Amino acid sequence: MPHRHDLNPRVSVDNVILGFDDENLNVLLIGRSLADGKMDDVLALPGDLIYENENLDMAAQRVLHELTGLTNLFLQQAGAFGDPDRLSKPKDRAWLKTVRQEPEVRVITIAYFTLINMHEFAPQPASFAQSVQWVPIQDIGDLAFDHNQILKTCLSRLQETIAIKPVGFNLLPTKFTLGQLHKLYEAILEKPLDKRNFRRKIQKLGILTHLDEKQAGVPHKPSRFYKFNEIKYRELAETGFDNFGF
């Protein structure tokens, strides 16, 4: 493992990890450790500087693992962020002085994002991350640096993609109901969707296989479970589809 002095002071990576809790879209955020051992009251995306001997994809995976314990996730590059004022907030500048050898250097960051089933992972804080927490998108406050802009960009990228590829489905458990799928799309697109029209379009894709199994122990009429038709799912994930916008 390289030493901190082998870090490139001008290039960093930031990770937007999105998960779905059956009701809301969530993002994984860290609480930064301060010099006195307490936790900063400003939350941030998991991110850090890259090492001189690693490429960007390697750095994104390493940083995510070092700060949250998560590993082997498929991370998609969302873009670069290099506004000269992105490190100008007083609290951020004060924190940088405790962790960076050159805290005044301008840093350009490369953002990555991914979608995971949050029930299948148990993030654990490490390094300068004193806490790791899932926060519903609608409850996000003022994040560190330009992380609000990075998150907004990644969400826009996801909204554009989900209209032509079934990329959001890996946020769901193996077995799911059409109601869960409907709520997922509403959470990602941030708007209500007509239930009948949504189900018609989804089922027309042919990527769902209905199971001879229904919900149990629910206070309403049990819904049937579905799973993905893996062959059709992979085909549409690679080629996309037309006329699926909501």
C-alpha positions as CSV (number, residue, x, y, z in Angstrom):
1,M,0.0,0.0,0.0
2,P,1.5,3.4,-1.0
3,H,2.0,6.1,1.7
4,R,0.0,9.2,2.0
5,H,2.9,11.2,0.5
6,D,2.4,9.3,-2.7
7,L,-1.0,10.8,-3.2
8,N,-1.6,13.2,-6.1
9,P,-2.7,16.4,-4.4
10,R,-4.7,17.7,-7.4
11,V,-6.9,14.7,-8.4
12,S,-9.5,12.9,-6.3
13,V,-12.5,10.6,-6.8
14,D,-15.9,10.8,-5.2
15,N,-18.5,8.0,-5.1
16,V,-22.3,8.3,-5.2
17,I,-23.7,5.0,-3.8
18,L,-27.5,4.8,-4.3
19,G,-29.8,2.3,-2.6
20,F,-33.5,1.7,-2.3
21,D,-35.3,0.9,1.0
22,D,-38.7,0.0,-0.6
23,E,-39.9,3.5,-0.2
24,N,-37.1,6.0,-0.8
25,L,-34.0,6.4,-2.9
26,N,-31.0,6.8,-0.5
27,V,-27.4,7.9,-0.8
28,L,-24.5,6.6,1.3
29,L,-22.8,9.5,3.1
30,I,-19.9,9.7,5.6
31,G,-19.3,11.9,8.6
32,R,-15.7,13.2,8.7
33,S,-13.5,12.9,11.7
34,L,-12.2,16.2,13.1
35,A,-8.8,16.8,14.7
36,D,-10.2,16.6,18.2
37,G,-11.7,13.2,17.5
38,K,-15.3,14.4,17.2
39,M,-17.4,14.1,14.0
40,D,-17.9,17.0,11.6
41,D,-21.5,18.1,11.3
42,V,-21.2,18.2,7.5
43,L,-21.8,15.0,5.7
44,A,-19.9,14.1,2.5
45,L,-19.7,11.6,-0.3
46,P,-17.0,8.9,0.2
47,G,-14.0,10.3,-1.6
48,D,-10.3,11.0,-1.4
49,L,-7.2,11.8,-3.5
50,I,-5.8,9.2,-5.9
51,Y,-2.4,7.6,-5.7
52,E,0.2,8.4,-8.4
53,N,0.5,4.7,-9.5
54,E,-3.3,3.9,-9.9
55,N,-5.8,4.7,-12.5
56,L,-9.1,6.4,-11.7
57,D,-11.2,3.2,-11.6
58,M,-8.7,1.6,-9.2
59,A,-8.8,4.7,-7.0
60,A,-12.6,4.8,-6.9
61,Q,-12.7,1.2,-5.7
62,R,-9.9,1.7,-3.2
63,V,-11.3,4.9,-1.7
64,L,-14.8,3.4,-1.3
65,H,-13.4,0.3,0.4
66,E,-11.1,2.3,2.7
67,L,-14.0,4.6,3.9
68,T,-17.0,2.3,3.9
69,G,-15.7,-1.3,3.7
70,L,-17.7,-1.9,0.4
71,T,-15.8,-3.7,-2.3
72,N,-16.2,-5.1,-5.8
73,L,-19.0,-2.7,-6.8
74,F,-19.6,-1.8,-10.4
75,L,-18.9,1.9,-10.5
76,Q,-19.8,4.1,-13.5
77,Q,-17.9,7.3,-14.2
78,A,-20.3,10.3,-14.2
79,G,-18.0,13.2,-15.0
80,A,-15.3,15.6,-13.7
81,F,-15.8,18.5,-11.4
82,G,-13.2,21.2,-11.3
83,D,-14.8,24.5,-10.3
84,P,-12.0,26.7,-8.8
85,D,-14.3,27.4,-5.8
86,R,-15.3,23.8,-5.1
87,L,-13.1,23.7,-1.9
88,S,-13.9,27.2,-0.7
89,K,-16.3,26.5,2.1
90,P,-14.8,27.5,5.5
91,K,-15.6,24.2,7.2
92,D,-14.2,22.2,4.3
93,R,-11.0,24.3,4.3
94,A,-10.6,23.8,8.0
95,W,-11.1,20.1,7.7
96,L,-8.7,19.8,4.8
97,K,-5.9,21.3,6.9
98,T,-6.2,18.3,9.2
99,V,-5.9,15.6,6.5
100,R,-4.0,17.0,3.5
101,Q,-0.4,17.9,3.2
102,E,-1.3,20.6,0.7
103,P,-4.8,21.7,1.7
104,E,-4.7,24.9,-0.4
105,V,-4.1,23.0,-3.7
106,R,-6.9,23.1,-6.3
107,V,-8.4,19.6,-6.6
108,I,-10.3,18.2,-9.6
109,T,-12.5,15.3,-8.8
110,I,-13.9,12.5,-10.9
111,A,-17.3,11.3,-9.8
112,Y,-18.5,7.7,-9.9
113,F,-21.9,6.2,-9.1
114,T,-23.5,2.9,-8.7
115,L,-26.8,1.3,-7.6
116,I,-26.9,-1.4,-5.0
117,N,-29.5,-3.3,-2.9
118,M,-28.8,-1.6,0.4
119,H,-30.2,-4.6,2.3
120,E,-27.4,-6.8,1.0
121,F,-24.5,-4.6,2.2
122,A,-23.3,-3.5,5.7
123,P,-21.1,-0.4,5.2
124,Q,-18.6,0.2,8.1
125,P,-16.7,3.5,8.6
126,A,-12.9,3.6,8.5
127,S,-10.0,6.0,7.8
128,F,-11.3,9.6,8.2
129,A,-14.9,8.5,8.0
130,Q,-16.2,8.4,11.5
131,S,-19.7,7.4,10.4
132,V,-21.4,5.9,7.4
133,Q,-25.1,6.3,6.9
134,W,-27.9,6.0,4.4
135,V,-29.8,9.2,3.9
136,P,-33.0,9.6,1.8
137,I,-32.5,11.8,-1.2
138,Q,-35.2,14.2,-0.1
139,D,-33.6,14.7,3.3
140,I,-30.2,15.7,2.0
141,G,-29.0,19.0,3.4
142,D,-25.9,21.0,2.5
143,L,-23.1,18.5,1.8
144,A,-19.3,19.1,1.8
145,F,-17.5,20.7,-1.1
146,D,-19.6,20.5,-4.3
147,H,-21.1,17.2,-3.4
148,N,-24.7,18.4,-3.8
149,Q,-23.9,19.2,-7.4
150,I,-22.1,15.8,-7.9
151,L,-25.2,14.0,-6.5
152,K,-27.6,16.0,-8.6
153,T,-25.5,15.2,-11.7
154,C,-25.5,11.5,-11.0
155,L,-29.2,11.5,-10.3
156,S,-29.8,13.2,-13.7
157,R,-27.6,10.6,-15.4
158,L,-29.6,7.8,-13.7
159,Q,-32.9,9.4,-14.8
160,E,-31.8,9.7,-18.4
161,T,-30.5,6.1,-18.4
162,I,-33.5,4.4,-16.7
163,A,-35.8,5.5,-19.5
164,I,-33.9,3.4,-22.0
165,K,-32.2,0.6,-20.0
166,P,-33.3,-1.4,-16.9
167,V,-30.4,-0.2,-14.8
168,G,-32.4,0.5,-11.7
169,F,-33.6,-3.0,-11.1
170,N,-30.5,-4.1,-9.2
171,L,-31.8,-1.9,-6.3
172,L,-34.5,-4.5,-5.7
173,P,-34.4,-7.9,-3.9
174,T,-34.3,-11.1,-6.0
175,K,-38.1,-11.4,-5.6
176,F,-40.2,-8.2,-5.7
177,T,-43.7,-7.0,-6.4
178,L,-44.8,-4.7,-9.2
179,G,-45.7,-2.2,-6.4
180,Q,-42.1,-2.2,-5.3
181,L,-40.9,-1.7,-8.8
182,H,-43.4,1.2,-9.3
183,K,-42.2,2.9,-6.1
184,L,-38.6,2.5,-7.3
185,Y,-39.2,4.3,-10.6
186,E,-41.1,7.1,-8.8
187,A,-38.3,7.5,-6.4
188,I,-35.6,7.7,-9.1
189,L,-37.7,9.9,-11.4
190,E,-38.9,12.1,-8.5
191,K,-42.5,12.2,-9.7
192,P,-45.7,10.2,-9.5
193,L,-46.3,7.6,-12.3
194,D,-49.7,6.3,-13.4
195,K,-49.8,2.8,-12.0
196,R,-51.7,1.2,-14.9
197,N,-49.6,2.8,-17.6
198,F,-46.4,1.9,-15.7
199,R,-47.3,-1.8,-15.3
200,R,-48.3,-2.0,-19.0
201,K,-45.0,-0.7,-20.2
202,I,-43.0,-2.8,-17.8
203,Q,-44.7,-6.0,-18.7
204,K,-44.4,-5.2,-22.4
205,L,-40.6,-5.4,-22.1
206,G,-40.8,-9.1,-21.3
207,I,-38.1,-8.9,-18.6
208,L,-40.3,-10.1,-15.7
209,T,-41.2,-13.6,-14.8
210,H,-44.1,-14.0,-12.4
211,L,-43.7,-16.5,-9.5
212,D,-46.3,-18.8,-7.9
213,E,-45.6,-17.0,-4.7
214,K,-47.3,-14.1,-2.9
215,Q,-46.6,-11.8,0.0
216,A,-47.4,-13.1,3.4
217,G,-48.3,-11.3,6.6
218,V,-49.2,-8.0,5.0
219,P,-52.2,-5.9,6.1
220,H,-53.5,-5.7,2.5
221,K,-54.3,-8.1,-0.4
222,P,-51.0,-10.1,-1.0
223,S,-49.2,-9.1,-4.2
224,R,-47.6,-11.6,-6.5
225,F,-43.8,-11.8,-6.6
226,Y,-41.8,-11.4,-9.8
227,K,-38.2,-12.0,-10.7
228,F,-36.2,-10.9,-13.7
229,N,-35.9,-12.9,-16.9
230,E,-32.1,-12.8,-16.8
231,I,-31.6,-13.4,-20.5
232,K,-34.0,-10.6,-21.6
233,Y,-32.7,-8.4,-18.8
234,R,-29.1,-8.7,-20.0
235,E,-30.1,-8.1,-23.6
236,L,-31.9,-4.9,-22.8
237,A,-29.2,-3.7,-20.5
238,E,-26.8,-4.0,-23.3
239,T,-28.9,-2.8,-26.3
240,G,-31.5,-0.6,-24.6
241,F,-35.1,-0.1,-25.7
242,D,-37.3,2.5,-27.3
243,N,-40.3,4.5,-26.2
244,F,-40.1,3.7,-22.6
245,G,-40.1,7.3,-21.2
246,F,-42.5,8.3,-18.5
